[in-house]
Amino acid sequence: MSIFGKIIDALNTPFPGAPRKGDDKEEAKKAAGKVGGAGMTIIGPPSPAAQDEAKEQTPVGDLQAAIHQRDAALSKASKATEVDEERLAILQERRRLRELRRELEAEMAKQAQAHVEKEETTYTVVPGDTLWGISARFLGNGARWKEIYEANKDKIKSPNLIYPGQVFIIPDND
């Protein structure tokens, strides 16, 4: 699983000690007020298919902001709980979230290094990108997507399947 998917899964994981579906509604309301939301779904709709789609379309900046918000909510929940086991579980979740943040930043640094090493203009694919969209952004016309495909045939097996993290060479706009 990519770092993007790992982070979104972590953001959609209910707080430790938060009521689960089917729990008493009054308890869920209390917990929601106490810890910032019973499930605290920050990113992604509830259905599995929609969550998979969201994993492929969440910009990195949004993930960084969501990580920060989740960490703040976990901190608040840790202070609000009176149960030691829940507090420990929340602190472990915060540690896990910080590790994921560092992993995301390492991936971003790796991508930046890949750009520095190339003389040509390069671009790292992010969730939601298409060759058409990249072409429209860099070449001024989405219909010129084949030029990007031709310049990166070694990395693109099918022009309909590009993946976050791939680094493409953008041909000159001549």
N, C-alpha and C positions, 0 to 999 in steps of 0.2 A: 504494500500500500504506500502511496506517495505521502510526503510530509503534509500536503494539503488535506488529504483524506484523514490522516491521523489527527490533525488539529480539529477538523470539523467534528469528528467523532467525539473528541474530548470535550468540545464545546457543547455538544448535544447530550452528553451524559448527565443524568440527574445528579444533584448534590448528594453526597453521602448522607444518609438519614432522612432524605426527602421522601414524602409519600409517593408511592407508585400508583399506577392506574388501578382502580378498583378499591383503593384505600378509602376510608371514611372522608367524605367531602369536607366536613368541618375541620378535620385534622389537616387536610390539604390546604384549606384557606388559611389556617394558622401558620403553617409552614411557609406558605407563599409570602405572607406578610413578614415572617421572621427572617427568611434567608434570601429574599429577592426572587422568589419564584420556585415552585415545587420542582419543576423540571428544568427551568432556566434555559429554554431553547433559544439560543442567540442567533444561530444561523441554520437555515434549512427547514423546509416544511416537514411535517410529520411522516408522510408516506415514504417507504423505502425507495421507491422509484424516484420520487422527487428529491430525496436526500442525495441519491447518487448523482442526479442532475446538478444539484447545488454544489456538490463537491467539485464538479468540473467547471463551475462558473464563478467561484468566489475569488475576487481579486486579493492579492497579497496584503495590500493596505487594510482591507476590511478584516482580514484574519488577524493582523497585528492589533487593530482596535478591539476586536472581539476578545482576543486573548487578554488584553489589558482590562476590559470590562469584567470578564469572567474571574480574573484574579482578584479584582476589587470586591466582587460579590462573594467570592469564597472567603476572603479576609473578613468581611462583615459577618458571614455565616459562622465562621470560627469563633468570633467574639460573642455572637448571640447564643450559641448552643451551650447548654449546661451539662451535656453528656460527654464524658471524656473520650469514649470510643468514636463518637461522631466527630469530635474536634480533631482527633488523630487522623481519621479518614479524610477530613477536609484538608488538613495540612499535607497529607500525602498527595492529594489531588493537586494542590498548589505546586508541590515539587515537580510532579509529572508535567504540569502545564508549563512551568519554567523550562524544563528540559526540552519540551516541544518548541518553545519560543527560540531557544538557542539553536535547535536543529533547523528551524525555518531560516534563521539568520545565517547559519552556515551554508544552507542551500542557496540563499540569495547571494552570498559572497562568492560561492563557487560559480554561479551563473555570471556574476560581474567579471570574474577572472577570465572566463571563457570569452567574453567580449573584448577584454583588454588584449588578449593574445592574438586577435585577428586584425589584419590590416583593413579588411572590408567592414562595411556596416553590418552589424549582427543584431539579432533580436531573439529574446528568449520567449517562447510560447507560454502564455498564461492561460488558466482555465477560461473557457468561453471563446478562445481565438479560433479563427478559420483562416485558410489561405486567402480567401476573398477579402476578409477584413484586414489582414496584415497588408495585402497588396494595396487596398484602398488607402490605408494609412501612410504607407511608405512610398508607393509608386503613383498615387493619385487616382488609381482606377482599379477597382476590384477585379475587373475582367483580365487584368494582367497577372493573375495568380499563377499562371503556368510558368512565368519567368522565375518566380520564387521556387516553385516545384522543381524546375530544371536545375537551378543552382544548388539544390539540396537533395537530389535524388538518392544520394547515399544515406540520408537520414529519414526520408519519407517513403514508406512502403506503398501507401495509398494516399492520394491527395485528400481523401475524405477523413483520414485518420491521422491527426497530429496531436501531440500530447504535451501537457504542461511540462516545462523544463527543457524541452528540445531547443537547441540554439541554431537558428537559421541564418545563413548569409543572405543579405538583401542585395540584389544586383543594383548596379548604378542606374540611375533614372535617366539614362541617355536615349 
